[in-house]
Amino acid sequence: MSMSPDELKNLKADKVVDARGTSCPGPLLAAKRAISSVPVGGILEVLSSDPGTKRDLPLWAKKMGHEFLGVIEEPGYSRIFIKRKK
Amino acid sequence: MPDKMCLTIMSGSIDRLTGAAILASGAVSMDMEVEIFLQLWGVYAFKKDVMHQNMNLSEFGELGEKVAQRIQELKLPMWFELLKQAKELGKVKIYACSLAANIWNVKKEDLELVDDIIGAGEWIEKMREGKINLFI
């Protein structure tokens, strides 16, 4: 279930990965690397300026059994929120 | 058992190798295993004395310099660095075709990132188990 932008803005991520400036598949690889350092139930926030990432990461989360929470659009980049489920 | 993607790489040009490396990284990220089989020019591009010097582009040759410049501007790693990363992050095996190895007169030790030298029959059996099979 995706969260509203207001709910997302109030989230405190356990880990923030800044993948801005890297291109596909850089942000996806960054998420894969980072998720193991987030506690189960915790939240990973990925910053990406690659337009593919906000569509890649929900698919990745589904495949890996994590929960995609939503995206906040900022000028020039996206903030993508994933909850680690296992 | 995770799904598997099989890439048969005939090309030795860096545009195609980059495309293949990006797919391999993507597949590893999506929790797939990746197996790569190198044929003629693919094996050549993985030779230790060729890999880092290779600037060959197969298509739109006159645009090659522009592409190389954009790759640098975008901070995209070189294709062999992407493959190295993919190997660190997931299960990626790279095989060289035994016939091509004979043609270039190389052993496994003469090639970078290559795990083994195998024949076509074994590769067919590996591809039979592949969920995604591509020829590049």
Backbone of each chain as ProteinMPNN parsed JSONL, in Angstrom:
{"seq_chain_A": "MSMSPDELKNLKADKVVDARGTSCPGPLLAAKRAISSVPVGGILEVLSSDPGTKRDLPLWAKKMGHEFLGVIEEPGYSRIFIKRKK", "coords_chain_A": {"N_chain_A": [[0.845, -1.208, 0.0], [0.715, 2.097, -1.002], [1.894, 5.159, 0.446], [0.627, 8.418, 1.339], [1.866, 11.603, 0.063], [2.168, 13.38, 2.231], [2.271, 11.675, 4.444], [4.597, 10.309, 3.763], [6.467, 12.355, 3.917], [6.72, 12.7, 6.612], [8.064, 10.496, 7.407], [10.793, 8.823, 9.003], [13.702, 7.861, 7.749], [15.676, 4.886, 8.149], [18.001, 4.537, 6.838], [19.607, 6.496, 4.403], [20.264, 6.563, 1.02], [22.22, 8.2, -1.209], [21.987, 8.286, -4.452], [22.115, 10.032, -6.468], [23.214, 11.426, -9.523], [24.357, 9.087, -10.381], [23.786, 6.705, -12.997], [21.203, 4.546, -14.332], [22.131, 1.134, -14.129], [22.801, 2.077, -11.56], [21.451, 3.292, -9.188], [19.722, 1.2, -8.507], [21.486, -0.875, -7.911], [22.667, 0.347, -5.736], [20.559, 0.381, -3.925], [20.219, -2.346, -3.545], [22.639, -2.974, -2.313], [22.38, -1.461, 0.023], [20.17, -2.303, 1.512], [20.639, -4.371, 3.273], [21.771, -3.206, 5.465], [19.751, -1.999, 6.754], [17.485, -2.312, 9.434], [15.161, -5.089, 9.829], [11.882, -4.198, 9.11], [12.562, -1.604, 9.126], [13.244, 1.524, 7.365], [14.28, 2.317, 4.103], [15.594, 4.953, 2.262], [15.961, 6.094, -0.986], [17.737, 8.302, -2.955], [17.43, 9.508, -6.172], [18.361, 10.628, -9.408], [17.904, 9.49, -11.761], [15.512, 8.788, -14.202], [14.455, 6.239, -14.469], [14.515, 4.927, -12.045], [12.39, 5.233, -10.161], [10.492, 3.593, -11.145], [11.789, 1.193, -11.369], [12.475, 0.48, -8.697], [10.044, -0.109, -7.2], [9.374, -2.536, -8.454], [11.611, -4.038, -7.888], [11.437, -4.14, -5.073], [9.093, -5.612, -4.749], [9.857, -8.035, -5.895], [11.881, -8.798, -4.121], [10.537, -9.098, -1.808], [10.084, -6.937, -0.166], [8.536, -3.821, 1.003], [7.199, -1.364, -1.012], [6.908, 2.003, -0.37], [6.409, 4.541, -1.411], [6.867, 7.604, -3.372], [8.52, 10.732, -3.232], [8.564, 13.602, -5.133], [11.199, 15.714, -5.926], [12.769, 18.799, -7.009], [14.461, 17.853, -9.823], [15.159, 15.363, -8.831], [14.167, 12.178, -7.299], [12.713, 10.975, -4.25], [12.704, 7.878, -2.891], [10.914, 5.469, -1.135], [11.347, 2.564, 0.782], [10.279, -0.208, 2.651], [11.955, -2.483, 4.634], [11.191, -5.855, 4.737], [12.048, -8.381, 5.374]], "CA_chain_A": [[0.0, 0.0, 0.0], [1.502, 3.324, -1.055], [1.531, 6.177, 1.428], [0.427, 9.745, 0.747], [3.079, 12.435, 0.162], [2.291, 13.934, 3.585], [2.746, 10.589, 5.314], [5.995, 10.026, 3.411], [7.329, 13.457, 4.387], [6.924, 12.551, 8.054], [8.823, 9.276, 7.685], [12.216, 8.955, 9.303], [14.367, 6.688, 7.175], [16.799, 4.325, 8.911], [19.19, 4.741, 6.016], [19.382, 7.254, 3.17], [21.323, 6.357, 0.03], [22.198, 9.245, -2.23], [22.49, 7.743, -5.719], [21.987, 11.072, -7.499], [24.442, 11.539, -10.303], [24.65, 7.814, -11.036], [22.756, 6.333, -13.965], [20.722, 3.169, -14.332], [21.426, 0.585, -12.964], [23.49, 2.477, -10.327], [20.592, 3.409, -8.005], [19.196, -0.132, -8.17], [22.582, -1.573, -7.237], [22.858, 1.016, -4.448], [19.487, -0.106, -3.051], [20.515, -3.746, -3.208], [23.731, -2.962, -1.338], [22.05, -0.768, 1.272], [19.022, -2.845, 2.245], [21.072, -5.274, 4.342], [22.147, -2.441, 6.655], [18.52, -1.473, 7.345], [16.865, -3.389, 10.22], [13.868, -5.567, 9.34], [10.856, -3.263, 9.584], [13.095, -0.256, 8.963], [12.953, 2.188, 6.092], [15.376, 2.757, 3.241], [15.243, 6.038, 1.341], [16.935, 6.192, -2.077], [17.649, 9.524, -3.756], [17.897, 9.204, -7.527], [18.023, 11.561, -10.479], [17.648, 8.696, -12.972], [14.055, 8.649, -14.284], [14.031, 4.832, -14.427], [14.597, 4.33, -10.709], [11.126, 5.172, -9.421], [9.716, 2.454, -11.656], [12.569, -0.024, -11.08], [12.535, 0.091, -7.283], [8.858, -0.848, -6.76], [9.461, -3.909, -8.982], [12.664, -4.694, -7.104], [10.922, -4.394, -3.726], [8.128, -6.709, -4.864], [10.62, -9.26, -6.16], [12.692, -9.147, -2.956], [9.654, -9.276, -0.666], [10.006, -5.73, 0.658], [7.34, -3.029, 0.718], [7.398, -0.037, -1.604], [6.013, 2.907, 0.359], [6.014, 5.666, -2.251], [7.887, 8.494, -3.927], [8.349, 12.186, -3.171], [9.308, 14.253, -6.214], [11.884, 16.967, -5.632], [13.288, 19.329, -8.275], [15.639, 17.182, -10.374], [15.379, 13.997, -8.34], [13.062, 11.547, -6.572], [13.002, 10.276, -2.984], [11.941, 6.641, -3.0], [10.893, 4.859, 0.199], [11.148, 1.113, 0.805], [10.335, -0.809, 3.984], [12.524, -3.831, 4.625], [10.218, -6.762, 5.352], [12.642, -9.662, 5.811]], "C_chain_A": [[0.873, 1.248, 0.0], [0.98, 4.326, -0.025], [1.343, 7.514, 0.713], [1.707, 10.562, 0.894], [3.277, 13.01, 1.566], [2.813, 12.887, 4.564], [4.225, 10.303, 5.055], [6.922, 11.093, 3.976], [7.631, 13.332, 5.866], [7.731, 11.311, 8.425], [10.254, 9.6, 8.058], [12.902, 7.692, 8.789], [15.491, 6.211, 8.088], [18.107, 4.488, 8.151], [18.798, 5.503, 4.752], [20.569, 7.002, 2.246], [21.186, 7.424, -1.043], [22.825, 8.699, -3.507], [22.333, 8.766, -6.838], [23.312, 11.207, -8.243], [24.895, 10.21, -10.871], [23.479, 7.472, -11.958], [22.354, 4.886, -13.775], [21.846, 2.249, -14.789], [22.058, 0.978, -11.621], [22.582, 2.562, -9.106], [20.011, 2.069, -7.54], [20.254, -0.937, -7.416], [22.809, -0.981, -5.848], [21.804, 0.534, -3.449], [19.766, -1.531, -2.599], [21.605, -3.825, -2.144], [23.245, -2.491, 0.035], [21.031, -1.508, 2.12], [19.469, -3.715, 3.418], [21.489, -4.508, 5.6], [20.946, -1.717, 7.272], [17.909, -2.595, 8.191], [15.542, -3.828, 9.602], [12.773, -4.695, 9.964], [11.281, -1.814, 9.427], [12.882, 0.265, 7.55], [14.223, 2.648, 5.391], [14.855, 3.854, 2.317], [16.341, 6.141, 0.292], [16.686, 7.504, -2.826], [18.209, 9.23, -5.131], [17.45, 10.272, -8.509], [17.794, 10.828, -11.796], [16.144, 8.413, -13.064], [13.566, 7.206, -14.228], [13.854, 4.289, -13.024], [13.239, 4.203, -10.022], [10.191, 4.105, -9.975], [10.437, 1.141, -11.392], [12.39, -0.476, -9.624], [11.245, -0.561, -6.756], [8.882, -2.31, -7.228], [10.494, -4.713, -8.198], [12.129, -5.083, -5.725], [9.955, -5.582, -3.739], [8.852, -8.043, -5.019], [11.343, -9.742, -4.907], [11.834, -9.353, -1.709], [9.657, -8.103, 0.294], [8.785, -4.917, 0.247], [7.735, -1.667, 0.161], [6.403, 0.918, -0.967], [5.567, 4.095, -0.489], [7.188, 6.543, -2.641], [7.525, 9.939, -3.613], [9.197, 12.785, -4.281], [9.907, 15.568, -5.72], [12.403, 17.51, -6.958], [14.551, 18.566, -8.71], [15.925, 15.8, -9.836], [14.136, 13.47, -7.613], [13.582, 10.974, -5.26], [12.088, 9.06, -2.925], [12.056, 5.876, -1.682], [10.523, 3.377, 0.125], [11.206, 0.645, 2.259], [10.901, -2.218, 3.868], [11.6, -4.771, 5.389], [10.84, -8.06, 5.848], [14.155, -9.622, 5.697]], "O_chain_A": [[1.685, 1.437, 0.906], [-0.201, 4.338, 0.322], [1.846, 7.708, -0.393], [2.543, 10.258, 1.745], [4.408, 13.118, 2.042], [3.675, 13.166, 5.397], [5.003, 10.084, 5.983], [8.017, 10.792, 4.454], [8.67, 13.799, 6.334], [8.047, 11.092, 9.594], [10.86, 10.523, 7.513], [12.708, 6.601, 9.324], [16.174, 7.016, 8.723], [19.181, 4.567, 8.746], [17.79, 5.196, 4.115], [21.723, 7.199, 2.627], [20.152, 7.528, -1.702], [24.048, 8.653, -3.632], [22.406, 8.418, -8.017], [24.387, 11.112, -7.651], [25.742, 10.19, -11.764], [22.343, 7.89, -11.731], [23.064, 4.102, -13.145], [22.486, 2.568, -15.791], [21.864, 0.27, -10.633], [22.898, 1.967, -8.075], [19.832, 1.835, -6.344], [19.96, -1.592, -6.416], [23.107, -1.705, -4.898], [22.106, 0.306, -2.278], [19.577, -1.879, -1.434], [21.524, -4.617, -1.205], [23.634, -3.035, 1.068], [21.028, -1.353, 3.341], [18.778, -3.798, 4.434], [21.556, -5.089, 6.683], [21.103, -0.921, 8.198], [17.82, -3.728, 7.717], [14.875, -3.041, 8.931], [12.741, -4.484, 11.177], [10.468, -0.901, 9.575], [12.408, -0.448, 6.666], [15.105, 3.27, 5.983], [13.816, 3.704, 1.674], [17.518, 6.261, 0.632], [15.571, 7.778, -3.27], [19.338, 8.754, -5.254], [16.32, 10.758, -8.455], [17.524, 11.452, -12.822], [15.559, 7.866, -12.129], [12.387, 6.966, -13.967], [13.134, 3.312, -12.818], [12.961, 3.193, -9.376], [9.2, 3.755, -9.333], [9.803, 0.101, -11.212], [12.181, -1.659, -9.353], [11.327, -1.481, -5.941], [8.465, -3.208, -6.497], [10.294, -5.887, -7.887], [12.335, -6.205, -5.262], [9.995, -6.441, -2.859], [8.516, -9.036, -4.374], [11.415, -10.944, -4.651], [12.352, -9.743, -0.663], [9.273, -8.255, 1.454], [8.087, -5.254, -0.709], [8.498, -0.921, 0.775], [5.195, 0.683, -1.012], [4.46, 4.602, -0.304], [8.337, 6.272, -2.294], [6.361, 10.329, -3.714], [10.396, 12.518, -4.371], [9.209, 16.418, -5.168], [12.474, 16.768, -7.938], [15.582, 18.632, -8.04], [16.833, 15.124, -10.319], [13.188, 14.21, -7.351], [14.732, 10.545, -5.164], [10.864, 9.186, -2.909], [13.156, 5.66, -1.174], [9.535, 2.991, -0.499], [12.088, 1.061, 3.011], [10.397, -3.042, 3.106], [11.265, -4.518, 6.546], [10.235, -8.767, 6.654], [14.825, -10.603, 6.018]]}, "seq_chain_B": "MPDKMCLTIMSGSIDRLTGAAILASGAVSMDMEVEIFLQLWGVYAFKKDVMHQNMNLSEFGELGEKVAQRIQELKLPMWFELLKQAKELGKVKIYACSLAANIWNVKKEDLELVDDIIGAGEWIEKMREGKINLFI", "coords_chain_B": {"N_chain_B": [[15.184, -22.146, -6.067], [16.788, -19.394, -7.599], [15.687, -17.474, -10.499], [17.252, -17.549, -13.765], [19.349, -15.674, -15.958], [20.632, -15.875, -19.207], [23.268, -14.81, -21.152], [24.476, -14.765, -24.355], [27.348, -13.712, -25.704], [28.539, -12.531, -28.549], [29.613, -10.303, -29.657], [32.348, -7.971, -29.619], [32.393, -5.319, -29.247], [32.376, -2.15, -27.569], [30.008, -0.798, -27.152], [27.949, -2.709, -27.309], [28.883, -4.492, -25.364], [28.638, -2.894, -23.138], [25.856, -2.597, -23.014], [25.195, -5.279, -22.475], [26.453, -5.609, -19.991], [25.013, -3.85, -18.398], [22.493, -5.029, -18.425], [23.184, -7.396, -17.098], [23.898, -6.402, -14.554], [21.449, -5.322, -13.819], [19.872, -7.646, -13.719], [21.101, -9.069, -11.641], [20.547, -7.32, -9.556], [17.827, -7.651, -9.463], [17.682, -10.052, -8.314], [18.343, -12.286, -9.845], [20.175, -15.085, -11.135], [23.101, -14.922, -13.211], [24.425, -16.038, -16.24], [27.061, -16.025, -18.535], [28.097, -16.478, -21.83], [30.846, -16.34, -23.826], [31.526, -15.746, -27.177], [33.396, -15.69, -30.264], [34.353, -12.688, -30.811], [33.639, -11.714, -28.434], [35.186, -13.194, -26.595], [37.671, -12.216, -27.347], [37.475, -9.551, -26.486], [37.632, -9.871, -23.761], [40.204, -10.519, -23.275], [43.191, -10.154, -21.383], [45.101, -8.376, -22.349], [43.612, -6.787, -23.961], [41.179, -5.865, -22.919], [41.186, -3.318, -21.453], [42.066, -1.527, -23.324], [40.368, -1.556, -25.42], [38.493, 0.206, -27.705], [36.619, -0.154, -29.563], [33.718, 0.38, -31.48], [30.679, -0.853, -32.727], [28.52, 0.226, -34.059], [27.184, 3.15, -35.653], [29.625, 4.535, -35.867], [30.804, 7.09, -36.152], [29.676, 8.476, -34.122], [30.816, 7.578, -31.912], [32.776, 8.857, -30.285], [31.322, 10.876, -29.067], [29.513, 9.369, -27.577], [31.243, 8.055, -25.815], [32.131, 10.273, -24.41], [29.742, 11.133, -23.186], [29.248, 8.952, -21.562], [31.274, 9.256, -19.732], [30.573, 11.761, -18.633], [28.168, 11.083, -17.404], [29.11, 9.545, -15.43], [29.132, 6.828, -15.684], [30.205, 3.577, -15.047], [32.864, 1.752, -16.739], [32.215, -1.004, -18.986], [33.428, -3.404, -18.121], [33.898, -2.859, -15.489], [31.311, -2.647, -14.508], [30.534, -5.317, -14.799], [32.305, -6.521, -13.03], [31.399, -5.435, -10.596], [28.815, -6.547, -10.613], [29.473, -9.204, -10.302], [30.484, -9.148, -7.73], [28.227, -8.583, -6.289], [26.317, -10.517, -6.776], [25.337, -13.765, -8.14], [27.224, -14.444, -10.704], [28.396, -15.92, -13.546], [30.989, -16.322, -15.891], [31.717, -17.618, -19.002], [34.036, -18.773, -21.432], [33.916, -19.601, -24.86], [35.097, -22.682, -26.056], [36.074, -23.131, -28.598], [36.539, -20.513, -29.539], [38.478, -19.793, -27.72], [40.516, -21.44, -28.593], [40.934, -20.346, -31.124], [41.94, -17.802, -30.517], [44.041, -18.667, -29.142], [44.197, -18.776, -26.296], [44.285, -19.265, -22.704], [42.339, -19.811, -19.697], [43.638, -18.196, -17.842], [44.57, -16.108, -19.344], [42.501, -14.474, -19.688], [40.249, -11.971, -18.454], [38.008, -11.908, -15.669], [36.785, -14.231, -16.422], [35.372, -17.376, -15.71], [35.537, -19.987, -16.576], [36.295, -22.261, -19.29], [34.216, -23.478, -21.728], [32.253, -25.824, -23.716], [29.953, -25.791, -26.566], [27.813, -27.56, -26.201], [27.494, -27.842, -23.415], [26.842, -25.227, -22.838], [24.397, -24.953, -24.145], [22.848, -26.619, -22.545], [22.879, -25.124, -20.195], [21.538, -22.844, -21.062], [19.075, -23.941, -21.509], [17.964, -24.012, -19.027], [17.605, -21.378, -18.569], [15.708, -18.502, -17.817], [15.593, -16.141, -19.136], [17.022, -15.647, -22.224], [19.538, -14.354, -24.162], [21.073, -13.18, -27.182], [23.891, -11.472, -27.997]], "CA_chain_B": [[16.3, -21.698, -6.911], [16.437, -18.15, -8.302], [15.655, -17.511, -11.962], [18.559, -17.327, -14.371], [19.439, -15.027, -17.268], [21.797, -16.313, -19.972], [23.665, -13.913, -22.244], [25.502, -15.231, -25.278], [27.944, -12.48, -26.234], [29.417, -12.71, -29.712], [30.22, -9.017, -30.013], [33.444, -7.457, -28.798], [32.405, -3.856, -29.288], [32.084, -1.705, -26.212], [28.603, -0.406, -27.008], [27.167, -3.907, -27.005], [29.345, -5.029, -24.081], [28.048, -2.046, -22.102], [24.459, -3.012, -22.912], [25.152, -6.582, -21.815], [26.852, -5.439, -18.583], [23.912, -3.187, -17.692], [21.474, -6.066, -18.206], [23.684, -8.318, -16.071], [23.758, -5.719, -13.259], [20.015, -5.239, -13.531], [19.384, -8.981, -13.362], [21.62, -9.373, -10.308], [19.769, -6.508, -8.623], [16.482, -8.231, -9.368], [17.83, -11.352, -7.666], [18.507, -13.388, -10.794], [21.528, -15.525, -11.461], [23.472, -14.565, -14.575], [25.521, -16.779, -16.851], [27.469, -15.383, -19.785], [28.928, -17.312, -22.699], [31.526, -15.475, -24.783], [31.994, -16.341, -28.422], [34.597, -15.14, -30.915], [34.824, -11.338, -30.484], [33.433, -11.567, -26.994], [36.397, -13.706, -25.936], [38.761, -11.271, -27.647], [37.319, -8.348, -25.653], [37.955, -10.203, -22.363], [41.643, -10.801, -23.143], [43.828, -9.215, -20.448], [45.838, -7.326, -23.066], [42.689, -6.05, -24.824], [40.015, -5.332, -22.192], [41.252, -1.906, -21.064], [42.423, -0.694, -24.48], [39.36, -1.709, -26.47], [37.616, 1.35, -27.943], [35.867, -0.486, -30.767], [32.269, 0.517, -31.472], [30.233, -1.492, -33.958], [27.447, 0.929, -34.752], [27.238, 4.607, -35.661], [31.008, 4.757, -35.487], [31.187, 8.508, -36.058], [29.132, 9.011, -32.874], [31.482, 6.887, -30.811], [33.464, 9.766, -29.376], [30.272, 11.551, -28.288], [28.982, 8.406, -26.613], [32.275, 7.87, -24.791], [32.134, 11.497, -23.606], [28.532, 11.13, -22.358], [29.421, 7.904, -20.549], [32.107, 9.863, -18.691], [29.787, 12.801, -17.961], [27.153, 10.427, -16.573], [29.849, 8.761, -14.429], [28.814, 5.407, -15.856], [31.434, 2.779, -15.054], [33.124, 0.984, -17.957], [31.454, -2.258, -19.002], [34.06, -4.471, -17.32], [33.705, -2.51, -14.08], [29.93, -3.049, -14.194], [30.506, -6.77, -14.645], [33.015, -6.818, -11.79], [30.433, -5.108, -9.533], [27.729, -7.533, -10.64], [30.029, -10.436, -9.743], [30.616, -8.976, -6.283], [26.9, -8.458, -5.662], [25.422, -11.643, -7.011], [25.912, -14.957, -8.743], [27.479, -14.209, -12.127], [29.457, -16.78, -14.081], [31.342, -15.985, -17.266], [32.4, -18.719, -19.678], [34.528, -18.537, -22.786], [33.717, -20.691, -25.809], [36.375, -23.376, -26.206], [36.551, -22.92, -29.961], [37.101, -19.163, -29.606], [39.727, -19.816, -26.944], [41.5, -22.026, -29.499], [41.235, -19.395, -32.198], [42.809, -16.75, -29.962], [45.137, -19.346, -28.462], [44.236, -18.299, -24.911], [43.818, -20.098, -21.599], [41.535, -19.048, -18.745], [44.501, -17.209, -17.165], [44.801, -14.968, -20.242], [41.239, -13.729, -19.792], [39.795, -11.359, -17.208], [36.633, -12.128, -15.202], [36.244, -15.476, -16.977], [35.432, -18.446, -14.717], [35.837, -21.302, -17.144], [36.167, -22.411, -20.745], [33.284, -24.59, -21.921], [31.823, -26.08, -25.087], [28.605, -25.375, -26.951], [26.802, -28.466, -25.639], [27.259, -27.479, -22.018], [26.148, -23.933, -22.813], [22.999, -25.201, -24.508], [22.178, -27.156, -21.36], [22.686, -24.008, -19.257], [20.492, -21.974, -21.601], [17.797, -24.648, -21.377], [17.436, -23.65, -17.701], [17.517, -19.92, -18.458], [14.374, -17.896, -17.96], [15.821, -15.13, -20.164], [18.184, -16.005, -23.032], [19.774, -13.312, -25.166], [22.269, -13.244, -28.024], [24.316, -10.078, -28.15]], "C_chain_B": [[15.91, -20.412, -7.635], [16.424, -18.348, -9.817], [17.026, -17.152, -12.518], [18.425, -16.618, -15.717], [20.729, -15.485, -17.948], [22.065, -15.335, -21.119], [24.73, -14.603, -23.075], [26.074, -13.978, -25.941], [28.937, -12.819, -27.342], [30.216, -11.443, -29.969], [31.376, -8.663, -29.083], [33.471, -5.944, -28.789], [31.82, -3.295, -27.998], [30.648, -1.204, -26.047], [27.743, -1.606, -26.614], [27.573, -4.513, -25.659], [28.762, -4.218, -22.919], [26.581, -2.407, -21.901], [24.325, -4.325, -22.164], [25.454, -6.442, -20.32], [25.743, -4.78, -17.77], [22.781, -4.183, -17.438], [21.901, -7.036, -17.114], [23.535, -7.692, -14.681], [22.294, -5.653, -12.847], [19.476, -6.578, -13.058], [19.837, -9.374, -11.963], [20.827, -8.587, -9.261], [18.389, -7.095, -8.403], [16.535, -9.668, -8.872], [17.839, -12.528, -8.641], [19.972, -13.817, -10.827], [21.818, -15.137, -12.908], [24.597, -15.49, -15.038], [25.782, -16.186, -18.233], [28.386, -16.322, -20.546], [29.519, -16.416, -23.776], [31.905, -16.268, -26.009], [33.045, -15.429, -29.047], [35.075, -13.754, -30.437], [34.607, -11.025, -29.006], [34.654, -12.03, -26.225], [37.557, -12.728, -26.138], [38.697, -10.063, -26.712], [37.659, -8.601, -24.189], [39.424, -10.576, -22.179], [42.285, -9.712, -22.275], [44.531, -8.076, -21.172], [44.931, -6.496, -23.976], [41.656, -5.252, -24.013], [40.076, -3.815, -21.96], [41.566, -0.972, -22.237], [41.317, -0.632, -25.53], [38.476, -0.469, -26.567], [36.737, 1.11, -29.171], [34.359, -0.344, -30.572], [31.733, 0.0, -32.794], [29.272, -0.617, -34.747], [27.589, 2.449, -34.641], [28.624, 5.09, -35.232], [31.368, 6.214, -35.279], [30.663, 9.152, -34.763], [29.892, 8.485, -31.647], [32.095, 7.817, -29.791], [32.465, 10.476, -28.461], [29.732, 10.632, -27.199], [29.972, 8.229, -25.467], [32.298, 9.071, -23.838], [30.928, 11.529, -22.656], [28.638, 10.091, -21.246], [30.248, 8.457, -19.387], [31.323, 10.902, -17.906], [28.766, 12.202, -17.001], [27.779, 9.583, -15.476], [29.478, 7.284, -14.501], [30.122, 4.626, -15.866], [31.634, 2.094, -16.411], [32.457, -0.391, -17.847], [32.077, -3.335, -18.124], [33.965, -4.165, -15.834], [32.29, -2.872, -13.621], [29.843, -4.557, -13.962], [31.192, -7.201, -13.358], [32.094, -6.595, -10.595], [29.344, -6.167, -9.448], [28.206, -8.848, -10.033], [30.163, -10.358, -8.232], [29.258, -9.066, -5.592], [26.033, -9.699, -5.809], [26.143, -12.807, -7.643], [26.025, -14.726, -10.25], [28.639, -15.094, -12.559], [29.711, -16.412, -15.536], [32.176, -17.12, -17.857], [32.882, -18.272, -21.048], [34.295, -19.797, -23.615], [35.064, -21.351, -26.112], [36.952, -23.2, -27.608], [37.205, -21.54, -30.09], [38.426, -19.088, -28.841], [40.851, -20.412, -27.781], [41.917, -21.038, -30.576], [42.198, -18.31, -31.701], [44.022, -17.337, -29.235], [45.309, -18.836, -27.028], [43.769, -19.367, -23.933], [43.006, -19.196, -20.668], [42.357, -17.913, -18.124], [44.761, -15.976, -18.033], [43.579, -14.052, -20.337], [40.867, -13.146, -18.43], [38.34, -11.705, -16.947], [36.027, -13.459, -15.664], [36.457, -16.621, -15.987], [35.859, -19.779, -15.305], [35.748, -21.244, -18.669], [35.308, -23.646, -20.99], [32.873, -24.71, -23.388], [30.362, -25.719, -25.307], [27.528, -26.254, -26.31], [26.45, -28.095, -24.209], [26.49, -26.161, -21.931], [24.67, -24.083, -23.176], [22.227, -25.714, -23.295], [21.923, -26.054, -20.328], [21.559, -23.09, -19.743], [19.111, -22.611, -21.469], [17.13, -24.29, -20.044], [17.23, -22.146, -17.551], [16.097, -19.428, -18.662], [14.436, -16.817, -19.042], [17.09, -15.541, -20.903], [18.377, -14.978, -24.136], [21.079, -13.545, -25.911], [22.674, -11.819, -28.372], [25.53, -9.993, -29.065]], "O_chain_B": [[14.829, -20.334, -8.22], [17.059, -19.26, -10.346], [17.85, -16.537, -11.841], [17.526, -16.909, -16.506], [21.794, -15.481, -17.332], [21.191, -15.074, -21.945], [25.777, -14.985, -22.552], [25.365, -13.269, -26.655], [30.029, -13.327, -27.088], [31.352, -11.498, -30.439], [31.371, -9.019, -27.904], [34.461, -5.343, -28.372], [30.904, -3.868, -27.409], [30.124, -1.185, -24.933], [26.917, -1.524, -25.705], [26.725, -4.989, -24.905], [28.436, -4.764, -21.864], [26.111, -2.514, -20.768], [23.446, -4.473, -21.316], [24.802, -7.071, -19.486], [25.548, -5.105, -16.599], [22.18, -4.183, -16.364], [21.082, -7.453, -16.296], [23.1, -8.358, -13.741], [21.943, -5.893, -11.692], [18.707, -6.636, -12.099], [19.066, -9.94, -11.189], [20.478, -9.122, -8.208], [17.847, -7.045, -7.299], [15.563, -10.413, -8.992], [17.398, -13.628, -8.306], [20.878, -13.021, -10.582], [20.906, -15.034, -13.728], [25.583, -15.699, -14.332], [24.858, -15.888, -18.989], [29.326, -16.888, -19.988], [28.785, -15.802, -24.55], [32.524, -17.328, -25.912], [33.521, -14.495, -28.403], [36.084, -13.656, -29.738], [35.295, -10.192, -28.416], [35.112, -11.347, -25.309], [38.321, -12.453, -25.213], [39.721, -9.603, -26.208], [37.944, -7.659, -23.45], [39.85, -10.908, -21.073], [41.977, -8.527, -22.405], [44.56, -6.946, -20.682], [45.406, -5.607, -24.682], [41.306, -4.125, -24.364], [39.108, -3.109, -22.246], [41.353, 0.237, -22.144], [41.325, 0.227, -26.411], [37.782, -0.129, -25.608], [36.184, 2.048, -29.745], [33.794, -0.881, -29.619], [32.244, 0.351, -33.858], [29.215, -0.707, -35.974], [28.068, 2.957, -33.628], [28.763, 5.939, -34.352], [32.125, 6.557, -34.371], [31.127, 10.216, -34.354], [29.641, 8.893, -30.513], [31.961, 7.611, -28.585], [32.706, 10.658, -27.267], [29.52, 11.048, -26.06], [29.592, 8.249, -24.296], [32.461, 8.916, -22.628], [31.055, 11.897, -21.488], [28.176, 10.318, -20.128], [29.973, 8.173, -18.221], [31.384, 10.94, -16.677], [28.527, 12.74, -15.92], [27.068, 8.973, -14.677], [29.508, 6.579, -13.493], [31.046, 4.968, -16.605], [30.669, 1.883, -17.145], [32.175, -0.871, -16.749], [31.367, -4.092, -17.461], [33.953, -5.076, -15.006], [32.089, -3.339, -12.5], [29.164, -5.015, -13.043], [30.737, -8.119, -12.676], [32.006, -7.434, -9.698], [28.991, -6.629, -8.363], [27.452, -9.528, -9.337], [29.985, -11.354, -7.53], [29.147, -9.556, -4.468], [25.102, -9.897, -5.028], [27.372, -12.856, -7.689], [25.034, -14.807, -10.975], [29.732, -15.019, -11.997], [28.778, -16.216, -16.313], [33.194, -17.526, -17.296], [32.219, -17.493, -21.733], [34.458, -20.916, -23.127], [36.049, -20.667, -26.39], [38.169, -23.129, -27.783], [38.282, -21.407, -30.671], [39.366, -18.412, -29.26], [41.995, -19.965, -27.704], [43.098, -20.91, -30.899], [43.152, -17.952, -32.392], [44.904, -16.611, -28.777], [46.416, -18.508, -26.601], [42.976, -20.247, -24.271], [42.988, -17.975, -20.829], [41.848, -16.814, -17.907], [45.129, -14.92, -17.518], [43.618, -13.001, -20.977], [41.134, -13.747, -17.39], [37.534, -11.786, -17.874], [34.885, -13.772, -15.329], [37.563, -16.822, -15.486], [36.468, -20.603, -14.622], [35.201, -20.304, -19.247], [35.633, -24.735, -20.517], [33.117, -23.81, -24.192], [29.635, -25.387, -24.37], [26.467, -25.765, -25.923], [25.279, -28.039, -23.834], [25.614, -25.989, -21.082], [23.806, -23.43, -22.592], [21.095, -25.299, -23.048], [20.884, -26.045, -19.667], [20.737, -22.622, -18.955], [18.105, -21.914, -21.334], [15.904, -24.265, -19.937], [16.736, -21.688, -16.521], [15.384, -19.878, -19.559], [13.469, -16.599, -19.772], [18.125, -15.762, -20.275], [17.481, -14.759, -24.951], [22.057, -14.039, -25.349], [21.902, -11.062, -28.961], [26.038, -8.901, -29.318]]}, "name": "protein", "num_of_chains": 2, "seq": "MSMSPDELKNLKADKVVDARGTSCPGPLLAAKRAISSVPVGGILEVLSSDPGTKRDLPLWAKKMGHEFLGVIEEPGYSRIFIKRKKMPDKMCLTIMSGSIDRLTGAAILASGAVSMDMEVEIFLQLWGVYAFKKDVMHQNMNLSEFGELGEKVAQRIQELKLPMWFELLKQAKELGKVKIYACSLAANIWNVKKEDLELVDDIIGAGEWIEKMREGKINLFI"}
